[in-house]
């Protein structure tokens, strides 16, 4: 058994830090109200509770904001005149938080489970990025995300040298080719691409193919929070991001890169320190052309499944 697996197996979920409260979206909330809750509380997702069935239907995720914004943008001219306006907050009647939440399954673990069981759930095919923790009464008392697992591993990095000293280029994880867009691409086309390919983010490159930035659903969240108009989505993506900065919004969309010769420990350390969900990989430290991108899912699958035989 690997050191990582052993560490996670010996940690009870009940011992994992819990937030002071769990933010929940009601099925009675509109998508706008649901996204406003995510924005207000600075979170990327929240469980959706169906008031009629008294059950959780899934999570409203900031990634859903990309789909909602694209749908709203493309159907804006079809809305009744009294609903038209330049705000992306325009309501779209046939899209509900319940509908959106079903794209992000509610796969719960119990307080009596181990952190390993939560981590394994986060490696499953289907795109789980977080799992809710329920108590004996079925109430959500915690949410464990891929990021929180990575942060936990970083806190115990001194114990994990055996599993994390290999170079990134030798362990065969990540996705290539990297999904990128040019700086001249229109913002709406970038978000369409993210929506159509079910990507949470894409890299931004210049005409030479060098990585200069990254755009994700969080950037659209900041755009929504600022009550900007549809017209901004027709700007080039870098102009769009710069406009957000000009509006003095606290935007942070840096590109974090490592090279093929950096270790898995370095990768985990950067992810934990920056709280980003992916890192772009270049051939060398002096190269800015991405050859692959590594996600939190890639790392957890390698540490828990691909790199080790679990008995």
Phi, psi and omega in degrees: 000139182287163179296319180298312180299317180297318180298312181292327181291333183265009178247120178280143178299328179296340178270352183284142181305138180246145178286160179297332178203159177253122179280127182236143175259132179273148176297342178279346178287146171283162175306320179300313180296323178295313179295326177298324177295318178299316181295313183300320185262006176056047179236160183265345181199158177210144178293145178256126183253123179278112184294334182280315184266351181059039178226163174269134183261348182148203180242140165273121188246149178299337175296329178295336179295328177297310179298317182295318181294317179296315179298315180297317180298314185285339181252007184303317184287349180269353183285156176300148183307322183289346179262349184289152179177173182269357180274137177288357176283000177307130183288141174244107192298325187269012173243121182242164177294328178296315178300312181295323185293333182291348175281347183232091190303149176265087181256099189270151168240166184256160179297338181274353178283169177266163178296333177298318180296323176292317181296319179296322178298328182280356177259356184293150174293136182130354171082030176290126177248350178201152176232135177281148176253125181247149177269188183298335181271358180087007179277143177283120182246349180197162174225123181254121182254167174301321180297321181290328176293315179299318179297320177298317180295322179296322178297336180250026185301329181294342179265352192249012184306323182300328184261348191235012182270355179288150178285146182302323182289349183256354187256357170067031177250161179112172183239135176218148355290161181282134176286118181225164173226154177282158179299337182274352181296140178292144182304316182297325179290326177296314181291328174298317180297317178299318182292314183293327182261003180057037178267144176274344181195160173222153178277155177247127182238158176268186184296339179272357181086009179277139180287127179233355181184184182209142178231137182221179178301333179298328179292325176289328175301317180292324176298315179296316183299333182272002179055042177282175185257170180302328186302329180296333180290347177268006176273155171304148189300321180289326175294320177302311181293320179294326178297323177298319179293323178298331180276009177063030174279143180282076183263139178221101180230055183286157174263124178250125182235151169227170179255168180297339182269353176288155183272164176298327178298319177296318179299312180297319180298318180291321179296318180293321183288325186263342182064019174278165185255359179203155177227137179273143184247131176248164183295318179222170179290343180260006182251142181243012178266118183289135178254340176196168175231137181245128181258170175300322179299317179303315184293314181296320179296321179295311184293327187258337185232294188297322184276348187214143174270118181270132180252000000 
